[in-house]
Amino acid sequence: MFRDHNGLFIKEKYVTQSGKLEPHEAEGWALMKTLQWITKLELNNVIIEIDCKVMANVMKTRLKGSSKFHYILAKCKNLLSLNQNSRVSFIRRQANQGAHALTRTSRFHASHHVYEHISNCIFFLL
């Protein structure tokens, strides 16, 4: 979900993933998809708030490896470097209820969706 500098809704998107990912891989995959969207929209100065402290922390390290998670992490870091003055920061899930509701709702859809208006699943949370 995108909000402006005043916290007002801009647009939202959710994407589905076929197959099974470990929880830390799923968090990384979601961040990667977000960064791809930001890159496609040519946005800069974006603060990406995620409720996975582990993912927020590893984005700041030089962690290397050959697992699926390390591949996703490397892709995220590369995409983040393409977005000027953008960063990833941790936010508690309780403070990010809109994004959490979108995540739960996305399980019921076969493909991705982008909304220019507030969807019903988050309307009362904003």
LUMSE-976703 format. One line per field, with one value per residue (C-alpha): x, y, z. Coordinates in steps of 0.05 Angstrom, whole numbers, always signed. Last residue first. Example, Ala and Ser with C-alpha at 12.3 -4.5 7.8 and 13.67 -1.06 7.14 Angstrom:
# LUMSE-976703
c1 = +273|+246
c2 = -21|-90
c3 = +143|+156
//
This chain:
# LUMSE-976703
c1 = -148|-170|-243|-228|-176|-213|-262|-208|-185|-182|-128|-126|-74|-89|-45|-70|-109|-142|-164|-94|-90|-139|-92|-36|-83|-104|-31|-18|-76|-58|+11|+19|-1|+49|+106|+147|+217|+250|+270|+301|+294|+341|+346|+313|+363|+401|+336|+330|+400|+387|+321|+354|+409|+357|+317|+380|+399|+330|+333|+399|+468|+498|+521|+498|+528|+480|+429|+375|+387|+357|+292|+283|+293|+246|+189|+135|+156|+156|+185|+205|+206|+250|+246|+190|+202|+135|+171|+224|+170|+135|+200|+215|+147|+156|+224|+194|+140|+193|+235|+176|+158|+230|+230|+164|+189|+160|+109|+85|+45|+56|+0|+9|-26|-28|-50|-56|-49|-76|-60|-2|+17|+80|+37|+14|+27|+0
c2 = +73|+8|+14|+14|-42|-103|-61|-35|+37|+66|+63|-12|-59|-134|-196|-265|-324|-286|-313|-312|-237|-221|-240|-198|-139|-142|-140|-80|-42|-64|-32|-3|-69|-104|-65|-24|-41|+3|-6|+52|+97|+155|+138|+73|+32|+11|-18|-63|-91|-102|-137|-182|-201|-218|-261|-300|-306|-333|-384|-409|-393|-350|-280|-232|-163|-132|-75|-113|-168|-123|-105|-179|-202|-147|-170|-117|-80|-5|+17|+90|+117|+176|+155|+127|+104|+67|+4|+13|+20|-43|-83|-60|-84|-151|-159|-141|-194|-246|-229|-239|-304|-328|-314|-353|-413|-412|-459|-456|-403|-332|-279|-205|-148|-76|-12|+61|+132|+131|+189|+184|+257|+241|+200|+129|+69|+0
c3 = +149|+181|+161|+86|+91|+64|+25|-23|-20|-90|-144|-136|-165|-167|-173|-193|-166|-109|-40|-9|-26|+30|+87|+57|+45|+119|+141|+96|+128|+199|+197|+267|+300|+254|+285|+235|+210|+158|+86|+49|-12|-26|-99|-121|-161|-97|-70|-131|-120|-46|-60|-113|-65|-11|-60|-79|-5|+11|-46|-16|-43|+11|+30|+85|+76|+126|+125|+87|+139|+193|+157|+139|+211|+237|+193|+198|+136|+122|+56|+58|-13|-34|-107|-151|-222|-225|-249|-194|-140|-168|-169|-97|-74|-109|-75|-7|-17|-37|+24|+70|+34|+40|+115|+122|+81|+11|-21|-92|-128|-105|-104|-112|-76|-96|-63|-84|-57|+14|+59|+109|+102|+61|+14|+25|-18|+0
//
